[in-house]
Amino acid sequence: MKYMALIYSPPGSSPAYGTPEFEAFMASYEAANAAFLRDGVLVSGEALEDTSTATTLRIRDGHTETMDGPFAETKEQLGGFYIFECPTLDDALRYAAMIPTATYGSVEVRPLQNLGR
């Protein structure tokens, strides 16, 4: 089964770029990525640009509306994702726990629907 791990964190909570803390943070991501690849569970994963670059689209009464930024104002913002192929939710949670942002943000793990593909 495929599971998506959505990575959320409060704005400004990650280590500042160029600091030793940032370098250590990135090294922990590289170690997690290596484990995901080694164990053959990584399907995909990407970091997202800041929410200030987002455009939200919706269609109402046949008209397309777009807005700059995310639609909902929240304390935590979506910063990236992984898709894991794992036999069980417990396995997916074990890999999600390796995501470094989980130490100060949160990781939501959800199974992907199999729509007959």
C-alpha positions, -999 to +999 in steps of 0.1 A: +000+000+000+011+035-007+012+061+021+017+099+019+036+116+047+027+153+047+053+174+065+040+204+084+059+229+106+053+264+120+068+292+098+104+301+109+108+270+131+134+252+110+171+261+115+183+292+096+199+285+062+237+287+063+240+279+101+257+248+116+222+238+128+209+239+092+238+218+080+231+192+107+193+193+099+200+187+062+224+159+071+196+142+090+174+145+060+201+129+038+204+100+063+166+095+063+165+096+025+193+070+024+174+047+047+142+051+026+162+042-005+181+013+011+148-002+024+131+003-010+101+022+004+106+056-012+082+062-041+086+100-042+094+130-021+098+167-025+102+199-005+078+227-014+086+264-018+073+288+008+036+294+011+042+329-002+047+314-036+014+295-035-017+302-056-050+287-045-076+279-072-113+272-068-142+270-091-175+285-079-206+287-101-186+278-132-160+306-126-124+300-118-110+321-089-074+323-079-059+338-048-023+343-038-011+322-010-027+293+008-064+293+013-064+285+050-043+304+076-028+278+099-001+277+125+017+249+106+023+250+069+028+222+045+065+221+036+069+188+017+059+152+013+070+117+009+052+088-006+062+054+008+053+019-004+049-001+028+029-033+037+013-017+068+005+016+084+028+007+112+057+004+087+048+038+071+047+054+106+081+040+114+095+056+083+076+089+089+092+090+123+126+093+106+116+126+089+136+153+108+109+179+108+088+156+130+110+168+159+095+203+158+065+201+134+043+172+125+039+145+099+005+134+088+004+099+073-025+089+051-030+059+028-035+067-009-067+055-023-064+028-049-090+038-075-085+007-096-053+017-113 
